[in-house]
Each structure stands twice: as structure tokens, then as C-alpha cells.
Amino acid sequence: MKKHDNQVQKFSSIAELHRALGLPKPLHPLVSLVNYADIKTPEEELPTRLLLDFYKISYKINLQGKIKYGQHYYDFDEGGISFISPNQIIAPAEDEKDYSGYTLLIHPDFFRNYPLAKTIGNYGFFSYSANEALYLSEKEKITISEVFEHIIQELNGRIDDFSQDVIIAHLEVLLNYSNRFYKRQFITRKATNNDLLTDLEDILNRYFNDEEALEKGPPTVAYLADQLNLSARYLSDMLRMLTGQNTQQHIQDKLIEKAKNYLSLDHLTVAEIAYHLGFEHPQSFSKIFKKKTSQTPVEFKQSFYKN
């Protein structure tokens, strides 16, 4: 296989990916745990961009080099975990150097008749980008390694009526530990996250002060995430940990703050204010304002000038 920088190679089955990596046939057609050291295909022949029809959980140990985290770079020599859901394009990070570890591949059909099929969407980190990976402490690394070891033992053992139940149970443990460790990561990187919160406020202030809303409408979650070089889901989860509110709620709070400033100016009508804030229809603006303040814009304006 030749490397094509802009070509996306799709893999519909785990067995197909195994062949591309120079690995033997997987022990189970719907789940596999690959040791990076076993990959036989030379790096220059590996596809640079992949699209998988299955989940990929990569646990990289002793990852060398610097990793971008938001607007900043950090050394993460202990490695970490990244989570990829089906139909996401995967490209190696430019700053990744040598590493060891495992990648767990799970086809959705493996747990289709289990509760996990409905709950896996609740694990927001499957929507994070590569630079928002989970970086583990030494103690956390031991915990995750033990879970991976249990999965390896189960796959290498004799397949019986309980094998699928046991592997899915271990997978759920892995996801729940990852959820816990991500919450820890939001806390331990609080200084960096506070910088991002400050940047978010600056972006929103500029957006409304420069009246970009007149041309583009109210700012969206996707717009803010793009400005901060973060995925939309990661930004919302980070803000919820810091402030108790997601990105959309922060946008609405800023919008209401600007609306109150406009309403304090006697010469602007509610329709004009709605237009300045990017609303095509004043009714939409009034609905959000009342939802957030328990008053209509007119009621707020009248109370402001009552005295």
C-alpha cells in the first residue's frame, strides 16, 4: 500500500485494518486489541488518513514530543488515551514521535444488543479531537493497563457463552474510569482552562462590540470552538466543569448582557436591538430574553426607566 497524503482510506471491518497493518487475522471479528509493537507494515506505507466503521481506543505509552492542548503545548511523556468513534477521519498528530501501547478496536455490532449501545453516546470524549486526549497520572496508568490486560486475557482465552459479556463489562469499566480521569484533567489543568475561559470572553466581547452579529447572526458553539482550536464537545464539557454551564449557555448569558446594555439606551427599540444582536426576527430575541430573565425586553426597559 502506498502512502497518499490527501487520500482517506476506509476500513469497514477490523480484519481489513489488520491486513493493512500486517497483522494476523483478529481473534474475534468484532473486537481486537492491537499491540503497536506487532504492526509489521512500514510506517511509510501506512495510510495517513483513515476512516473506520468501528470504535478505536488508543492507549499510547511513553509518547515522546510535545502535544498541543488548546492554544498551548505540553510535554506528555507518560502518554495517554484518545477515543475515536465510527466515521471520524483519523490522521496522525504531527508532534507524535515514538510511542508504545495498544489500540482497542470494537465494532458497534459487538454490543448492539447490550445497554452500552444506547449509553456509549453519553461519553463525550468520543467527540474530542486528538489534541484533547486523556493524559494519565502514574496511578491512573496502572489502572488503565490492568483493564487492557483483562481484555487481552479474555480475547486470548477460550471463547465461551460468557466471553462477550465479560469483554463488554471491561469496556464499560474502561469508559467509566476514563470519564473520571477526564474530570480530574479538567481540574488539574485549571490554569490553562481559565486562560481559555478568558479567551472565550474576549472573543464574545469582540463579536458583539464589532457587531459581527449584524452580518453573521448570534455566535454559535461551533464558531467559538473553532476560534479556540477545540472541539465543540470538549469546550462545553470543560466550561461545565469550570462554571456549571455549557457553551450555549455562555453565549446566551453574553447575549443577554449585551441586550440589557442596549435596552438601557432609550433611543433603541426592541426590534433594533434584536437586529444588532443578529436576530432576524425580534420574537426570537424576546423569547430568549424572557427565558433567561423572566421579563420581556419591553418589561425590562420599562422597569429600567421607571424611576
C-alpha positions as CSV (number, residue, x, y, z in Angstrom):
1,M,0.0,0.0,0.0
2,K,1.4,3.4,-1.0
3,K,1.0,6.5,1.2
4,H,-1.2,9.2,-0.2
5,D,-1.2,12.4,1.8
6,N,-4.7,13.5,0.9
7,Q,-6.4,10.2,0.4
8,V,-8.8,8.8,3.0
9,Q,-8.7,5.1,3.2
10,K,-11.9,3.5,4.6
11,F,-11.9,0.3,6.6
12,S,-15.3,-1.5,7.0
13,S,-14.0,-4.4,9.2
14,I,-11.4,-4.9,11.8
15,A,-9.9,-7.8,9.7
16,E,-9.4,-5.4,6.8
17,L,-7.4,-3.0,9.1
18,H,-5.4,-5.9,10.5
19,R,-4.3,-6.8,6.9
20,A,-3.3,-3.2,6.2
21,L,-1.2,-3.2,9.4
22,G,0.5,-6.5,8.6
23,L,-1.2,-8.2,11.5
24,P,-2.7,-11.8,11.6
25,K,-6.4,-12.3,11.5
26,P,-8.2,-10.9,14.6
27,L,-9.1,-13.5,17.3
28,H,-12.7,-12.1,17.2
29,P,-14.2,-10.5,14.0
30,L,-15.8,-7.6,16.0
31,V,-13.2,-6.8,18.7
32,S,-9.4,-6.7,18.7
33,L,-6.6,-5.3,20.9
34,V,-3.5,-4.5,18.9
35,N,-0.1,-4.0,20.4
36,Y,1.7,-1.3,18.4
37,A,4.9,-3.3,18.6
38,D,3.3,-6.0,16.5
39,I,2.5,-3.8,13.5
40,K,4.5,-5.1,10.6
41,T,3.7,-2.6,7.8
42,P,6.5,0.0,7.4
43,E,5.4,3.5,8.6
44,E,5.9,5.0,5.1
45,E,3.4,2.5,3.7
46,L,0.7,3.1,6.2
47,P,-2.3,5.3,5.2
48,T,-2.0,8.8,6.5
49,R,-5.8,9.3,6.8
50,L,-8.2,6.6,8.0
51,L,-12.0,6.3,8.2
52,L,-13.2,3.4,10.3
53,D,-16.6,1.8,10.7
54,F,-15.8,0.9,14.3
55,Y,-14.6,2.4,17.6
56,K,-10.9,2.9,18.2
57,I,-9.5,3.5,21.7
58,S,-5.7,4.1,21.6
59,Y,-3.6,3.9,24.7
60,K,-0.2,5.3,23.9
61,I,2.6,4.9,26.5
62,N,5.9,6.8,26.7
63,L,4.7,9.2,24.0
64,Q,7.6,11.5,23.1
65,G,7.5,15.1,22.0
66,K,5.0,17.9,22.7
67,I,1.3,17.7,22.3
68,K,-0.9,20.7,21.5
69,Y,-3.6,21.3,24.2
70,G,-5.9,24.2,23.2
71,Q,-3.6,27.1,22.4
72,H,-0.6,25.8,24.2
73,Y,1.9,22.9,24.0
74,Y,2.8,20.5,26.9
75,D,5.1,17.6,27.4
76,F,3.2,14.4,28.0
77,D,5.9,11.8,28.2
78,E,3.7,9.4,30.1
79,G,1.4,9.1,27.2
80,G,-2.4,8.9,27.2
81,I,-5.7,7.7,25.6
82,S,-7.6,9.0,22.6
83,F,-11.1,7.9,21.7
84,I,-12.4,7.7,18.1
85,S,-16.0,6.9,17.1
86,P,-17.0,5.4,13.8
87,N,-16.8,7.6,10.6
88,Q,-14.3,10.1,12.1
89,I,-11.3,10.8,9.9
90,I,-8.1,9.9,11.7
91,A,-4.7,11.5,10.9
92,P,-1.6,11.1,13.0
93,A,-0.6,14.2,15.0
94,E,2.4,16.0,13.6
95,D,4.0,16.2,17.0
96,E,3.8,12.5,17.9
97,K,7.1,10.7,17.8
98,D,7.9,7.3,19.2
99,Y,5.4,5.5,21.4
100,S,4.3,2.1,22.5
101,G,1.0,0.8,23.7
102,Y,-2.3,-0.7,22.5
103,T,-5.3,0.2,20.4
104,L,-8.6,-1.4,21.1
105,L,-10.9,-1.8,18.1
106,I,-14.6,-2.5,18.7
107,H,-17.3,-2.8,16.1
108,P,-20.7,-1.4,17.1
109,D,-22.3,-4.8,16.3
110,F,-20.3,-6.3,19.2
111,F,-22.5,-4.6,21.8
112,R,-25.6,-3.8,19.7
113,N,-28.0,-5.8,21.9
114,Y,-26.5,-4.5,25.1
115,P,-27.4,-1.3,27.1
116,L,-24.0,0.1,26.1
117,A,-25.3,0.6,22.5
118,K,-27.6,3.3,23.9
119,T,-25.3,4.8,26.5
120,I,-22.0,5.0,24.6
121,G,-23.1,8.3,23.1
122,N,-23.1,9.8,26.6
123,Y,-19.3,9.5,26.7
124,G,-18.5,12.9,25.3
125,F,-14.8,12.2,24.8
126,F,-15.6,10.2,21.7
127,S,-16.2,13.6,20.1
128,Y,-13.0,15.2,21.3
129,S,-10.2,15.9,18.9
130,A,-6.7,14.3,19.0
131,N,-5.1,17.2,20.9
132,E,-7.7,16.8,23.7
133,A,-6.6,13.3,24.6
134,L,-6.7,12.0,28.2
135,Y,-3.3,12.2,29.8
136,L,-2.8,9.9,32.7
137,S,-1.0,10.1,36.0
138,E,1.2,7.2,37.0
139,K,-1.5,5.7,39.2
140,E,-4.2,6.1,36.5
141,K,-1.8,4.5,34.0
142,I,-1.7,1.4,36.2
143,T,-5.5,1.2,36.5
144,I,-6.0,1.5,32.7
145,S,-3.2,-1.0,32.0
146,E,-4.9,-3.6,34.2
147,V,-8.2,-3.1,32.3
148,F,-6.5,-3.6,29.0
149,E,-4.7,-6.7,30.4
150,H,-8.1,-8.2,31.4
151,I,-9.4,-7.7,27.9
152,I,-6.2,-9.3,26.4
153,Q,-6.6,-12.3,28.6
154,E,-10.3,-12.7,27.7
155,L,-9.5,-12.5,23.9
156,N,-6.6,-14.9,24.2
157,G,-8.7,-17.4,26.3
158,R,-11.2,-19.9,25.3
159,I,-14.3,-18.2,23.7
160,D,-17.5,-19.3,25.5
161,D,-21.0,-18.1,26.3
162,F,-19.7,-15.5,28.8
163,S,-16.8,-14.0,26.7
164,Q,-18.9,-11.2,25.2
165,D,-20.4,-10.2,28.5
166,V,-17.1,-10.1,30.2
167,I,-15.4,-8.1,27.5
168,I,-18.2,-5.6,27.4
169,A,-18.1,-5.3,31.2
170,H,-14.4,-4.5,31.0
171,L,-15.1,-2.0,28.2
172,E,-17.7,-0.2,30.4
173,V,-15.1,-0.1,33.2
174,L,-12.6,1.4,30.9
175,L,-15.1,4.1,29.7
176,N,-16.2,4.9,33.3
177,Y,-12.6,5.3,34.5
178,S,-11.8,7.5,31.5
179,N,-14.8,9.7,32.4
180,R,-13.5,10.0,35.9
181,F,-9.9,10.8,34.8
182,Y,-11.1,13.4,32.3
183,K,-12.9,15.2,35.1
184,R,-9.6,15.1,37.0
185,Q,-7.8,16.5,33.9
186,F,-10.2,19.4,33.7
187,I,-9.4,20.2,37.3
188,T,-5.6,19.8,37.2
189,R,-5.4,21.9,34.1
190,K,-7.5,24.6,35.7
191,A,-5.0,27.4,35.0
192,T,-4.9,26.6,31.3
193,N,-8.7,26.2,31.2
194,N,-9.1,29.6,33.0
195,D,-7.0,31.1,30.2
196,L,-9.3,29.5,27.7
197,L,-12.3,30.9,29.6
198,T,-10.7,34.4,29.4
199,D,-10.1,34.0,25.7
200,L,-13.7,32.9,25.2
201,E,-15.0,36.1,26.9
202,D,-12.7,38.2,24.8
203,I,-14.0,36.5,21.6
204,L,-17.6,37.1,22.6
205,N,-17.0,40.7,23.6
206,R,-15.3,41.4,20.2
207,Y,-18.0,39.6,18.4
208,F,-20.8,41.8,19.8
209,N,-18.7,45.0,20.1
210,D,-17.7,44.8,16.4
211,E,-21.3,44.0,15.6
212,E,-20.3,40.8,13.7
213,A,-23.7,39.6,14.7
214,L,-25.3,42.0,12.3
215,E,-23.7,40.1,9.4
216,K,-23.4,36.5,10.8
217,G,-26.2,36.2,13.4
218,P,-25.6,35.3,17.1
219,P,-22.3,33.4,17.6
220,T,-22.5,29.6,17.5
221,V,-20.9,26.9,19.6
222,A,-19.0,25.7,16.5
223,Y,-17.7,29.2,15.8
224,L,-16.3,29.6,19.4
225,A,-14.8,26.1,19.4
226,D,-13.1,26.9,16.1
227,Q,-11.7,30.2,17.4
228,L,-10.2,28.4,20.4
229,N,-8.9,25.4,18.4
230,L,-11.0,23.0,20.5
231,S,-13.8,20.5,19.6
232,A,-17.3,21.7,20.4
233,R,-17.9,18.9,22.8
234,Y,-14.6,19.4,24.7
235,L,-15.3,23.1,25.1
236,S,-18.7,22.5,26.5
237,D,-17.5,19.8,28.9
238,M,-14.6,22.0,30.1
239,L,-16.9,25.0,30.7
240,R,-19.4,22.9,32.5
241,M,-16.7,21.7,34.9
242,L,-15.4,25.3,35.4
243,T,-18.6,27.2,35.6
244,G,-21.5,24.8,35.6
245,Q,-22.7,26.0,32.2
246,N,-22.1,24.7,28.7
247,T,-21.0,26.8,25.7
248,Q,-24.5,27.6,24.5
249,Q,-25.5,28.9,28.0
250,H,-22.4,31.1,28.0
251,I,-23.4,32.6,24.6
252,Q,-26.9,33.3,25.9
253,D,-25.5,34.9,29.0
254,K,-23.3,37.2,27.0
255,L,-26.2,38.0,24.6
256,I,-28.5,38.9,27.5
257,E,-25.7,41.1,29.0
258,K,-25.4,43.0,25.7
259,A,-29.1,43.2,25.3
260,K,-29.5,44.8,28.7
261,N,-26.9,47.4,27.8
262,Y,-28.8,48.2,24.6
263,L,-32.1,48.3,26.5
264,S,-30.7,50.9,28.8
265,L,-30.4,53.2,25.8
266,D,-33.7,54.9,25.4
267,H,-33.4,55.6,21.7
268,L,-33.2,51.9,20.6
269,T,-36.4,49.9,20.0
270,V,-36.6,46.2,20.9
271,A,-36.6,45.3,17.2
272,E,-33.5,47.4,16.6
273,I,-31.7,45.7,19.5
274,A,-32.7,42.3,18.2
275,Y,-31.2,43.2,14.8
276,H,-28.0,44.4,16.4
277,L,-27.6,41.1,18.2
278,G,-28.1,39.1,15.0
279,F,-31.7,38.0,15.3
280,E,-33.7,38.0,12.1
281,H,-37.0,38.0,14.0
282,P,-37.5,40.1,17.1
283,Q,-39.8,37.4,18.5
284,S,-36.9,35.0,18.7
285,F,-34.8,37.5,20.7
286,S,-37.8,38.3,23.1
287,K,-38.3,34.6,23.7
288,I,-34.7,34.0,24.8
289,F,-34.6,37.2,26.8
290,K,-37.7,36.2,28.8
291,K,-36.5,32.7,29.3
292,K,-33.2,34.0,30.8
293,T,-34.6,37.0,32.8
294,S,-38.3,36.2,33.4
295,Q,-39.1,39.5,31.8
296,T,-39.8,40.6,28.3
297,P,-37.4,43.2,26.8
298,V,-40.2,45.8,27.0
299,E,-40.8,45.0,30.7
300,F,-37.1,45.2,31.4
301,K,-36.8,48.6,29.6
302,Q,-39.9,50.0,31.4
303,S,-38.5,48.9,34.8
304,F,-35.2,50.4,34.0
305,Y,-36.8,53.8,33.4
306,K,-39.5,53.6,36.0
307,N,-37.6,55.9,38.3
